[in-house]
Amino acid sequence: MTAFLAELIGTSTLVLLGNGVVANVVLTGTKGNNGGWIVITTGWALAVYVGVVIATPFSGAHLNPAVTIAMATAGNLPWSSVVPYIVAQMLGAMVGAFLVWVIYRDHFNRTVDATLQLGAFSTMPAIRDNLPNLISEVIGTFVLVFTVFFITGGEIIETKSKIGLGSIGALPVALLVWSIGLSLGGTTGYAINPARDLGPRIMHSLLPMKNKRDGDWGYAWIPVLGPILGGVLAALVYTGFK
């Protein structure tokens, strides 16, 4: 499997399971309706675990443009690989979001609250205030990327990184994402991944649903820019320690 395909499949699985748990909790008539924040954060942590297990042996399992840009900033990934990685991640996120819609299509159509529909695709803030929202995404992603550097020794590269220890190596990253969600996710929904937010947001705008609202594009730049800034800052701080 090529690195491109691994990032595409890994990210699609990440979003399928991650957005899938959100859909299960927020949409009308599901078995998991009103399951709450613990269910969502746990589901997302397990989604990360599965995505990392799949992609690690072939791509290093970035699954996140913020991680890819951070690794290139730290000198651990050729800049020529950044665009292909991000394209694969974006396509994967869109595929994952499409599959969530396929599975929960009837529930999307029965959900009268259009904001809940959108929430099963992309993030939105609990209190809309652009600067604090941006800072939340920067800090959350800093914690993610900075800790991943230490987990992997800064060697998430194109093939067989130190995190490539199968299911055992994926577990620390899953626990890290779980911790971020539980502790820091209450402000913006912790996108901490531009592809995870933007890819599904695009799919929301394209897919047919009853009661559908706009994609909240005025907010969409925050879960893109914030994670990138947080990842680059983490890379700069980490390399300063070396």
C-alpha positions as CSV (number, residue, x, y, z in Angstrom):
1,M,0.0,0.0,0.0
2,T,1.3,3.5,-0.9
3,A,1.6,6.3,1.7
4,F,-1.1,8.2,-0.3
5,L,-3.6,5.3,-0.1
6,A,-2.8,4.6,3.5
7,E,-3.5,8.2,4.5
8,L,-6.7,8.2,2.5
9,I,-8.0,4.9,4.0
10,G,-6.8,5.7,7.5
11,T,-8.4,9.2,7.4
12,S,-11.6,7.9,6.0
13,T,-11.8,5.3,8.7
14,L,-11.0,7.9,11.3
15,V,-13.9,10.1,10.1
16,L,-16.3,7.2,9.5
17,L,-15.9,6.1,13.2
18,G,-15.4,9.6,14.7
19,N,-18.3,11.4,12.9
20,G,-20.2,8.2,13.2
21,V,-20.3,8.4,17.0
22,V,-21.4,12.0,16.8
23,A,-24.2,11.1,14.4
24,N,-25.2,8.2,16.8
25,V,-25.4,10.6,19.7
26,V,-27.0,13.7,18.2
27,L,-29.4,12.5,15.4
28,T,-33.0,11.7,16.0
29,G,-34.1,8.1,16.6
30,T,-30.7,6.5,16.8
31,K,-29.8,3.8,19.4
32,G,-27.2,6.1,20.9
33,N,-29.3,9.3,21.0
34,N,-28.3,11.6,23.8
35,G,-25.4,9.4,24.8
36,G,-23.4,12.4,25.8
37,W,-19.9,13.8,25.7
38,I,-18.2,10.8,27.2
39,V,-19.6,8.6,24.4
40,I,-18.4,11.1,21.8
41,T,-14.9,11.5,23.2
42,T,-14.5,7.8,23.7
43,G,-15.7,7.1,20.1
44,W,-13.3,9.6,18.7
45,A,-10.4,8.2,20.7
46,L,-11.2,4.7,19.4
47,A,-11.5,6.1,15.8
48,V,-8.0,7.5,16.1
49,Y,-6.8,4.1,17.4
50,V,-8.2,2.3,14.4
51,G,-7.0,4.9,11.8
52,V,-3.5,4.8,13.2
53,V,-3.3,1.0,13.2
54,I,-4.3,0.9,9.6
55,A,-2.0,3.6,8.2
56,T,1.1,3.4,10.4
57,P,3.0,0.7,8.5
58,F,2.7,2.5,5.2
59,S,2.6,6.3,5.9
60,G,3.4,6.9,9.6
61,A,-0.3,7.6,10.1
62,H,-0.5,11.4,10.1
63,L,-4.2,11.5,9.2
64,N,-4.1,15.2,9.9
65,P,-2.6,18.1,7.8
66,A,-1.5,19.8,11.1
67,V,0.6,16.7,11.9
68,T,2.0,16.6,8.3
69,I,3.0,20.3,8.3
70,A,4.5,20.0,11.8
71,M,6.6,17.0,10.8
72,A,7.9,18.9,7.7
73,T,8.6,22.0,9.9
74,A,10.6,19.8,12.2
75,G,12.6,18.4,9.3
76,N,11.2,14.9,9.6
77,L,9.2,14.8,6.4
78,P,10.2,16.2,3.0
79,W,8.2,19.2,2.0
80,S,7.5,17.6,-1.3
81,S,5.4,15.0,0.5
82,V,3.2,17.6,2.3
83,V,0.7,18.2,-0.5
84,P,0.1,14.6,-1.4
85,Y,-0.4,13.7,2.2
86,I,-2.9,16.6,2.7
87,V,-4.8,15.7,-0.5
88,A,-5.1,12.1,0.7
89,Q,-6.3,13.2,4.1
90,M,-8.9,15.6,2.6
91,L,-10.2,12.9,0.2
92,G,-10.3,10.4,3.0
93,A,-12.2,12.7,5.3
94,M,-14.8,13.3,2.6
95,V,-15.2,9.6,1.9
96,G,-15.6,8.9,5.7
97,A,-18.2,11.7,6.0
98,F,-20.1,10.3,3.0
99,L,-20.2,6.9,4.5
100,V,-21.6,8.3,7.8
101,W,-24.4,9.9,5.7
102,V,-25.1,6.6,3.9
103,I,-25.4,4.8,7.3
104,Y,-27.5,7.4,9.1
105,R,-29.4,8.8,6.1
106,D,-32.8,8.2,7.5
107,H,-31.8,9.7,10.8
108,F,-30.4,12.8,9.1
109,N,-33.7,13.3,7.4
110,R,-35.7,12.9,10.6
111,T,-33.6,15.4,12.5
112,V,-35.4,18.7,12.5
113,D,-32.6,20.7,14.1
114,A,-30.3,21.5,11.1
115,T,-27.5,22.5,13.5
116,L,-27.4,19.0,14.9
117,Q,-27.2,17.7,11.3
118,L,-24.2,19.9,10.7
119,G,-22.6,18.9,14.0
120,A,-22.5,15.3,12.8
121,F,-20.2,16.6,10.0
122,S,-18.1,19.4,11.4
123,T,-17.3,21.2,14.6
124,M,-18.8,24.4,15.9
125,P,-18.1,26.5,19.1
126,A,-20.2,26.3,22.2
127,I,-19.8,30.1,22.5
128,R,-19.0,31.9,19.3
129,D,-16.0,34.2,19.8
130,N,-13.5,33.9,17.1
131,L,-10.3,34.7,19.0
132,P,-10.9,32.4,22.0
133,N,-12.2,29.8,19.6
134,L,-9.0,30.0,17.5
135,I,-6.8,29.9,20.7
136,S,-8.7,26.8,21.8
137,E,-7.8,25.0,18.6
138,V,-4.2,26.2,18.7
139,I,-3.7,24.9,22.2
140,G,-5.5,21.6,21.7
141,T,-3.5,20.9,18.6
142,F,-0.3,22.0,20.3
143,V,-0.9,19.4,23.0
144,L,-1.7,16.7,20.4
145,V,1.4,17.3,18.1
146,F,3.8,18.1,20.9
147,T,3.0,14.9,22.7
148,V,3.0,12.9,19.5
149,F,6.6,14.1,19.0
150,F,7.6,12.6,22.3
151,I,5.6,9.4,21.7
152,T,7.3,8.8,18.4
153,G,10.7,10.4,19.0
154,G,9.8,12.9,16.4
155,E,10.0,10.2,13.7
156,I,6.5,10.1,12.1
157,I,7.9,9.8,8.6
158,E,6.7,8.3,5.3
159,T,7.3,4.6,6.3
160,K,7.4,2.5,9.4
161,S,7.8,5.2,12.1
162,K,8.5,4.4,15.7
163,I,4.8,4.5,16.3
164,G,4.5,1.6,14.0
165,L,4.2,-1.0,16.7
166,G,0.8,-2.2,15.6
167,S,-2.1,-1.9,18.1
168,I,0.2,-1.2,21.0
169,G,1.8,1.8,19.3
170,A,-1.6,3.3,18.4
171,L,-2.9,3.2,22.0
172,P,-0.9,6.2,23.4
173,V,-2.2,8.4,20.5
174,A,-5.8,7.3,21.1
175,L,-5.5,8.0,24.9
176,L,-4.0,11.4,24.0
177,V,-6.9,12.3,21.8
178,W,-9.3,11.1,24.4
179,S,-7.7,13.3,27.0
180,I,-7.8,16.3,24.8
181,G,-11.5,15.8,24.1
182,L,-12.4,15.3,27.7
183,S,-10.3,18.3,29.0
184,L,-10.2,20.8,26.2
185,G,-12.9,19.9,23.8
186,G,-15.8,21.7,25.4
187,T,-15.2,25.0,23.7
188,T,-15.0,24.2,20.0
189,G,-15.5,20.5,19.8
190,Y,-11.8,20.0,19.3
191,A,-11.3,19.7,15.6
192,I,-7.5,19.6,16.0
193,N,-7.4,18.4,12.4
194,P,-8.2,20.6,9.4
195,A,-9.1,17.6,7.2
196,R,-11.4,16.2,9.8
197,D,-13.4,19.4,9.8
198,L,-13.2,20.8,6.3
199,G,-13.7,17.6,4.4
200,P,-17.0,16.7,6.1
201,R,-18.1,20.3,6.0
202,I,-17.7,20.2,2.2
203,M,-19.7,16.9,2.1
204,H,-22.4,18.5,4.2
205,S,-22.8,21.1,1.5
206,L,-23.1,18.6,-1.3
207,L,-25.3,15.8,0.2
208,P,-29.1,15.9,0.1
209,M,-30.8,16.2,3.5
210,K,-34.1,17.4,4.7
211,N,-34.1,20.6,6.9
212,K,-30.4,21.2,5.9
213,R,-28.8,24.5,6.9
214,D,-25.7,26.3,5.5
215,G,-22.3,25.0,6.4
216,D,-21.4,27.8,8.8
217,W,-18.6,28.8,6.4
218,G,-17.9,32.0,8.4
219,Y,-16.5,29.8,11.2
220,A,-14.8,27.2,8.9
221,W,-11.4,28.9,8.8
222,I,-10.9,28.5,12.6
223,P,-10.7,24.7,12.7
224,V,-8.3,24.9,9.7
225,L,-6.0,27.7,10.7
226,G,-5.9,27.0,14.5
227,P,-4.7,23.4,14.2
228,I,-2.0,24.4,11.6
229,L,-0.7,27.1,13.9
230,G,-0.8,24.8,16.9
231,G,1.1,22.1,15.0
232,V,3.8,24.4,13.7
233,L,4.3,25.9,17.2
234,A,4.6,22.4,18.7
235,A,7.2,21.5,16.0
236,L,9.2,24.7,16.8
237,V,9.1,24.1,20.5
238,Y,10.0,20.4,20.2
239,T,13.0,21.0,17.9
240,G,14.2,23.7,20.3
241,F,14.5,21.0,22.9
242,K,16.7,18.8,20.7
